[in-house]
């Protein structure tokens, strides 16, 4: 009961702290930038059409589904009676102003911070409540998530839906998790990959729980056999001997079940053993597995049907968002994520861990390192895409990173390859400390499935995989969290200052331009 009260206090503290910075900064943003900016020029008018009851008219430049607009419609509907009574608005459509629509993401950002707190306390039940609150607040300051909490983009809604999907899967509420997964796909269609990731981790948990059940049964039967043997050795009755034989027979049949369910090696540690155990246990409990995860399968099949009907995963502007083999995108994500988890990725301790792993099996580790360098170099050479949007729009930070760093000289992109390799190994090592190897493999495949087909370098696309990464990265000391919080806060202050107070003009286009992620 005390623990529950502490959790409730933690949730309230996180929600209150996030609200304290969200409300004043939202007011400031709406006062200085009152009109829709960048992608908002598509999202805001489309949401306002929904507010007027026009659900058939669709802007062909919008690439994502209408989940955000429907969410805003429900949010505005809850506000309208109060606004109408205060005579702030005269009609429902008047309630859908840019400022009110933007605050949809403000509310979702508060909900997202609570979800982060819930996931942290679920993954680490022994964590101190104050530390869980600190971690949640720091992660709520993650620059890409924080900045778009003040604009009408799909990123915050997408992240909130995915984290809710994952949380309920962790709690083994798979039906509700699948419904939220469907909602996340309505926010952004690439979330189908993360819904499949959640389903796969659910299957891993399912097989692990059944494996543990078999281990418990096996241990209890061995204990009974030992007790019966002791009674026999003390000269127990013939009835006891017969009972021993029956228990022994039960042991044999049950051991067969355990052997079938978990394979010859119960306590497996290798990736091959984990995959084998999952296949065997899934086959033995196939009926229960299909019933438990059938809602995920239904949503996935509905998504496949939509792609076949639409002819593409993208709704609008299909020519500019065609699927392309952009393998370098995974390398950029690895480096960016490692930098945003700098205490866990670039510390002396982490470097020592990686060097220690390299020196344990020098021949195999050197082979792995050479293969990784080769693959990354080939990816940089043949699968680096300079999207026209990236080259033409100097309002985005990736534009400057591409010109001033990655493409500064022909050799620069190759000199960065060792950094990419180190970042990838660091991420995998950090995840492997607390997760099974099969879980890490599924995560890497999900990242690849989400990022590699994306031709445009957009750090916003890294938000969901980054959160799933850092939530499972063991950063135990408060000092590291304070370093991360300071880093995030400094980046946020700089980004918001440039956005609000350093506007500029284009010669070829009228209007005020602003720097943005």
C-alpha positions in Angstrom: 0.0 0.0 0.0 2.9 2.4 0.9 4.6 1.5 -2.4 1.4 2.3 -4.4 1.1 5.7 -2.6 4.7 6.5 -3.5 4.1 5.6 -7.1 1.0 7.8 -7.2 3.1 10.6 -5.7 5.8 10.0 -8.3 3.3 10.2 -11.2 1.9 13.4 -9.8 5.3 14.9 -9.3 6.4 14.1 -12.9 3.1 15.4 -14.4 3.3 18.6 -12.3 7.0 19.3 -13.2 6.4 18.7 -16.9 3.3 21.0 -16.8 5.3 23.7 -15.1 7.6 24.1 -18.2 5.0 23.2 -20.8 2.4 25.9 -20.1 4.6 29.0 -20.0 6.7 28.0 -23.0 3.6 27.1 -25.0 2.2 30.6 -24.3 5.5 32.1 -25.4 5.7 30.0 -28.6 2.1 30.9 -29.5 2.6 34.6 -28.9 5.8 34.8 -31.0 4.8 32.2 -33.7 1.0 32.4 -33.8 0.7 31.1 -37.4 1.3 27.5 -38.5 4.9 26.9 -39.4 6.7 24.2 -41.5 4.7 21.0 -41.6 2.0 22.7 -39.5 0.8 24.4 -42.6 -0.6 20.9 -43.6 -1.6 19.5 -40.3 -3.5 22.5 -38.8 -5.8 23.1 -41.8 -6.5 19.4 -42.0 -7.5 19.2 -38.3 -9.6 22.4 -38.8 -11.5 20.6 -41.6 -12.3 17.8 -39.2 -13.5 20.4 -36.7 -16.0 21.6 -39.4 -17.2 18.1 -40.0 -15.4 17.7 -43.3 -13.9 14.2 -43.2 -13.7 13.6 -46.9 -11.4 16.3 -48.0 -7.7 15.2 -47.6 -4.6 17.2 -48.3 -2.5 15.1 -50.7 0.7 16.5 -49.2 0.1 14.8 -45.9 2.0 11.6 -45.6 0.7 10.3 -42.2 -2.8 8.9 -41.2 -5.4 11.1 -39.4 -4.8 9.7 -35.9 -3.6 13.1 -34.5 -6.5 15.0 -36.0 -9.1 12.6 -34.5 -7.3 12.8 -31.1 -7.4 16.6 -31.3 -11.1 16.5 -32.2 -11.8 14.6 -29.0 -9.7 17.0 -27.0 -11.3 20.1 -28.5 -14.8 18.5 -27.9 -14.0 18.3 -24.2 -12.9 21.9 -24.1 -15.7 23.4 -26.1 -18.5 23.6 -23.4 -16.2 25.5 -21.1 -14.9 27.8 -23.8 -18.5 28.5 -25.1 -19.8 29.3 -21.6 -16.9 31.7 -21.1 -17.8 33.2 -24.5 -14.3 32.6 -25.7 -15.6 31.0 -28.9 -18.9 31.2 -30.8 -18.8 27.9 -32.6 -17.1 24.5 -32.4 -14.8 25.2 -35.4 -13.6 28.4 -33.7 -12.2 26.2 -30.9 -9.7 24.6 -33.3 -7.2 27.5 -33.4 -3.5 26.8 -34.0 -2.7 27.4 -30.3 -5.4 25.0 -29.0 -4.4 22.4 -31.6 -0.8 22.7 -30.5 -1.7 22.1 -26.9 -2.9 18.6 -27.9 0.7 17.7 -27.9 1.3 19.5 -24.6 -1.3 17.2 -22.9 0.1 14.2 -24.7 3.6 15.2 -23.5 2.4 15.1 -19.9 0.8 11.7 -20.5 4.0 10.5 -22.1 6.0 11.5 -19.0 3.7 9.4 -16.8 4.1 6.5 -19.2 7.9 6.8 -19.0 7.7 6.8 -15.2 5.4 3.7 -15.3 7.8 1.8 -17.6 10.8 2.6 -15.5 9.2 1.4 -12.3 7.9 -1.7 -14.0 11.3 -2.6 -15.5 13.1 -1.9 -12.3 10.7 -2.6 -9.4 13.4 -1.9 -6.8 14.2 1.6 -8.0 13.8 4.4 -5.5 10.8 6.6 -6.2 12.9 9.8 -6.3 15.3 8.3 -8.7 12.4 7.1 -11.0 11.0 10.7 -10.9 14.4 12.1 -11.8 14.9 9.7 -14.7 11.4 10.4 -16.0 11.9 14.2 -15.9 15.3 13.9 -17.7 13.8 11.7 -20.4 10.9 14.1 -20.8 13.6 16.7 -21.7 14.9 14.7 -24.6 15.4 17.4 -27.2 13.5 16.0 -30.2 10.5 15.1 -28.0 10.6 18.3 -25.9 10.8 20.7 -28.9 7.8 19.2 -30.8 5.7 19.2 -27.7 5.0 22.9 -28.6 4.1 22.4 -32.2 1.4 20.6 -34.1 3.4 17.6 -35.4 2.7 13.9 -35.1 5.9 13.0 -33.1 4.6 13.4 -29.6 1.3 11.5 -30.2 3.2 8.8 -32.0 5.7 8.3 -29.1 2.9 8.4 -26.5 0.9 5.7 -28.3 3.9 3.4 -28.8 5.0 3.7 -25.1 1.4 3.0 -24.0 1.4 -0.1 -26.3 4.7 -1.3 -24.8 3.6 -0.6 -21.1 0.5 -2.7 -21.4 2.4 -5.5 -23.1 4.8 -5.5 -20.2 1.8 -5.8 -17.9 0.6 -8.7 -20.0 -2.6 -6.9 -21.0 -2.1 -7.9 -24.6 -5.6 -7.1 -26.0 -5.4 -3.5 -24.7 -1.8 -3.3 -25.9 -2.9 -4.3 -29.4 -5.6 -1.7 -29.5 -3.1 1.0 -28.5 -0.8 -0.4 -31.1 -3.5 0.1 -33.8 -3.9 3.7 -32.5 -0.1 4.2 -32.8 -0.3 3.1 -36.5 -3.0 5.7 -37.0 -0.6 8.3 -35.7 2.3 7.2 -37.9 2.2 4.2 -40.2 5.8 3.2 -39.6 4.7 2.4 -36.0 3.5 -1.0 -37.4 7.2 -2.0 -37.0 7.1 -1.1 -33.3 3.8 -2.8 -32.8 5.4 -6.0 -34.2 8.4 -5.3 -31.9 6.0 -5.2 -28.9 4.3 -8.4 -30.0 7.7 -10.1 -30.4 8.8 -9.0 -26.9 5.4 -10.2 -25.6 6.1 -13.7 -27.2 9.5 -13.7 -25.6 7.9 -12.9 -22.2 5.2 -15.6 -22.8 7.7 -18.3 -23.5 9.9 -17.2 -20.6 7.0 -17.4 -18.2 6.1 -20.9 -19.4 9.7 -22.0 -19.2 9.8 -20.8 -15.6 6.6 -22.6 -14.8 8.1 -25.8 -16.1 11.2 -25.2 -14.0 9.0 -24.7 -10.9 7.0 -27.9 -11.6 10.2 -29.8 -12.2 11.8 -28.5 -9.0 8.6 -29.4 -6.9 8.5 -32.9 -8.4 12.2 -33.5 -7.6 11.5 -32.3 -4.0 8.6 -34.8 -3.7 10.8 -37.6 -5.1 13.5 -36.8 -2.5 10.9 -36.8 0.3 9.5 -40.1 -0.8 13.0 -41.6 -1.1 13.8 -40.5 2.5 10.6 -42.1 3.7 11.5 -45.3 1.9 14.9 -45.4 3.4 13.3 -45.1 6.9 11.3 -48.2 6.3 8.1 -46.7 5.2 5.0 -48.7 4.5 4.2 -50.5 1.3 1.5 -47.9 0.5 4.2 -45.2 0.7 6.3 -47.3 -1.7 3.4 -47.5 -4.1 2.9 -43.8 -3.8 6.6 -43.3 -4.6 6.2 -45.3 -7.8 3.2 -43.3 -8.9 5.1 -40.0 -8.2 8.1 -41.4 -10.1 5.8 -42.2 -13.0 4.4 -38.7 -12.8 7.9 -37.4 -12.7 8.8 -39.2 -15.8 5.8 -37.9 -17.8 6.3 -34.4 -16.4 10.0 -34.4 -17.2 9.1 -35.3 -20.7 6.9 -32.2 -20.9 9.7 -30.1 -19.4 12.2 -31.6 -21.8 9.9 -30.9 -24.8 9.0 -27.4 -23.6 12.5 -26.1 -22.8 14.9 -28.4 -24.6 17.9 -30.3 -23.4 19.5 -27.2 -21.8 17.2 -25.3 -19.5 19.4 -22.4 -18.6 20.5 -21.3 -22.0 22.7 -18.3 -22.5 23.4 -18.2 -26.3 21.3 -16.7 -29.0 20.9 -20.1 -30.7 19.6 -21.6 -27.4 17.2 -18.7 -26.8 15.7 -19.1 -30.4 15.4 -22.8 -30.0 13.7 -22.5 -26.6 11.2 -20.0 -28.0 10.4 -22.2 -31.0 9.9 -25.3 -28.9 7.8 -23.7 -26.2 5.8 -21.7 -28.7 5.0 -25.0 -30.5 4.0 -26.8 -27.3 1.7 -23.9 -26.3 0.7 -22.9 -29.8 -3.1 -22.7 -29.1 -2.7 -20.4 -26.1 -0.1 -18.3 -28.0 -2.4 -17.8 -31.0 -5.3 -16.8 -28.8 -3.2 -14.4 -26.7 -1.6 -12.5 -29.7 -4.3 -12.8 -32.3 -5.3 -9.1 -31.9 -1.8 -8.1 -33.0 -2.1 -10.4 -36.0 -5.5 -8.9 -37.0 -4.2 -5.4 -36.9 -1.1 -6.4 -38.9 -3.2 -8.1 -41.6 -5.5 -5.0 -41.8 -2.3 -2.9 -42.3 -1.1 -5.2 -45.1 -4.6 -4.9 -46.7 -4.3 -1.1 -46.5 -0.9 -1.0 -48.1 -2.1 -3.2 -51.0 -5.1 -0.9 -51.5 -3.1 2.3 -51.2 -0.2 1.0 -53.3 2.3 2.4 -50.8 2.9 2.8 -47.1 2.8 6.6 -47.6 -0.5 8.4 -48.0 0.5 11.5 -49.8 3.6 13.0 -51.6 4.6 9.5 -52.6 7.3 10.5 -55.0 9.2 12.5 -52.4 8.9 9.7 -49.8 9.6 6.6 -51.9 11.1 3.6 -50.0 14.9 3.6 -50.6 17.8 1.4 -49.3 19.3 4.0 -47.0 21.5 1.8 -44.8 23.5 4.8 -43.6 20.4 6.0 -41.7 21.0 3.2 -39.2 24.6 4.5 -38.7 23.4 8.0 -38.1 20.9 6.8 -35.6 23.6 4.8 -33.7 25.9 7.8 -33.4 23.1 10.3 -32.4 21.7 7.9 -29.8 25.1 7.2 -28.4 25.7 10.9 -28.1 22.3 11.4 -26.3 23.3 8.6 -23.9 26.8 9.9 -23.5 27.4 8.7 -19.9 26.6 5.2 -20.8 28.2 5.1 -24.3 31.4 7.3 -24.2 32.5 6.8 -20.6 35.9 5.3 -19.7 34.0 2.4 -18.0 32.1 1.6 -21.2 35.3 1.8 -23.3 37.0 -0.6 -20.9 34.1 -3.0 -21.1 34.2 -3.0 -24.9 38.0 -3.4 -24.9 37.7 -6.2 -22.4 35.3 -8.0 -24.7 37.7 -7.5 -27.5 40.6 -9.0 -25.6 38.7 -12.1 -24.4 38.5 -13.7 -27.9 40.9 -11.6 -29.9 40.6 -13.5 -33.2 36.8 -13.6 -33.3 36.4 -10.0 -32.0 38.9 -8.6 -34.5 37.0 -10.5 -37.2 33.7 -8.9 -36.0 35.3 -5.5 -35.9 36.7 -5.8 -39.4 33.4 -7.1 -40.8 31.5 -4.2 -39.1 34.0 -1.6 -40.5 33.6 -3.1 -44.0 29.8 -3.2 -43.9 29.6 0.4 -42.6 32.1 1.6 -45.2 30.1 0.0 -48.0 26.9 1.5 -46.6 28.5 5.0 -46.6 29.8 4.5 -50.1 26.8 3.0 -51.9 23.8 3.6 -49.6 24.1 7.3 -48.4 21.2 9.3 -49.8 21.1 13.0 -50.1 17.4 13.7 -50.3 16.4 16.9 -52.2 14.5 18.1 -49.1 17.8 17.8 -47.1 19.8 19.8 -49.6 17.3 22.5 -50.3 16.0 23.4 -46.8 18.5 25.3 -44.6 15.9 25.7 -41.8 16.8 22.2 -40.5 19.8 21.3 -38.4 20.5 18.1 -40.5 21.2 20.4 -43.4 24.2 21.9 -41.6 25.4 18.6 -40.2 25.3 17.1 -43.7 27.2 20.1 -45.3 29.6 21.0 -42.5 30.4 17.6 -41.1 29.4 14.5 -43.1 29.9 16.0 -46.6 32.6 18.5 -45.6 35.2 16.5 -47.5 35.1 13.3 -49.5 37.1 11.6 -46.7 35.1 12.9 -43.8 32.2 10.4 -44.1 34.7 7.5 -44.0 36.6 9.0 -41.1 33.3 8.8 -39.1 32.9 5.0 -39.8 34.9 4.0 -36.6 32.5 6.2 -34.6 29.5 4.5 -36.1 31.0 1.1 -35.4 31.8 2.0 -31.8 28.3 3.5 -31.2 26.6 0.3 -32.6 28.7 -2.0 -30.4 28.1 0.3 -27.4 24.3 0.3 -27.9 24.2 -3.5 -28.3 26.5 -4.0 -25.2 24.3 -1.7 -23.1 21.1 -3.5 -24.1 22.6 -7.0 -23.6 23.4 -6.2 -19.9 19.8 -6.4 -19.0 18.0 -8.1 -21.9 18.1 -11.5 -23.6 20.1 -11.7 -26.8 16.9 -12.5 -28.8 15.4 -9.3 -27.4 18.4 -7.2 -28.6 18.2 -8.9 -32.0 14.5 -8.0 -32.4 15.2 -4.4 -31.4 18.0 -4.1 -34.0 15.8 -5.6 -36.7 12.9 -3.2 -35.7 15.3 -0.2 -35.9 16.5 -1.4 -39.3 13.0 -1.9 -40.6 12.0 1.6 -39.5 15.0 3.6 -40.5 16.6 1.9 -43.6 13.7 2.5 -46.0 13.6 6.2 -45.0 15.5 8.4 -47.6 15.3 11.7 -45.6 17.6 12.3 -42.7 15.3 13.4 -39.9 16.3 13.1 -36.3 12.6 13.1 -35.4 12.4 9.5 -36.8 14.9 8.4 -34.1 12.6 9.3 -31.2 10.7 6.0 -30.7 13.8 3.7 -31.0 15.8 6.1 -28.8 13.3 5.9 -26.0 13.1 2.1 -26.1 16.9 2.1 -26.1 17.4 4.4 -23.1 14.6 2.8 -21.1 16.5 -0.5 -21.2 20.0 1.0 -20.7 21.3 0.7 -17.2 22.3 4.1 -16.0 22.4 3.6 -12.3 24.1 6.7 -10.8 22.4 10.0 -10.3 25.4 11.9 -11.6 25.0 10.4 -15.1 21.3 11.4 -15.1 22.2 14.9 -14.0 24.8 15.1 -16.8 22.1 14.0 -19.3 19.6 16.4 -17.9 22.1 19.3 -18.2 22.9 18.3 -21.8 19.3 18.1 -22.8 18.4 21.4 -21.1 21.3 23.2 -22.8 20.3 21.9 -26.2 16.6 22.8 -25.6 17.5 26.3 -24.6 19.6 26.8 -27.6 17.1 25.3 -30.0 14.2 27.3 -28.7 16.2 30.5 -28.6 17.2 30.1 -32.2 13.6 29.2 -33.2 12.0 32.1 -31.4 14.5 34.9 -31.5 16.7 34.3 -34.6 14.4 34.4 -37.5 15.6 35.1 -41.0 14.3 35.7 -44.6 14.7 33.9 -47.9 15.2 35.8 -51.1 13.1 33.4 -53.1 10.2 33.1 -50.7 8.2 35.7 -48.6 7.7 35.3 -44.9 9.7 34.7 -41.8 11.8 31.6 -41.6 13.0 29.9 -38.4 15.5 27.2 -37.4 14.0 23.9 -36.4 15.1 20.3 -35.8 
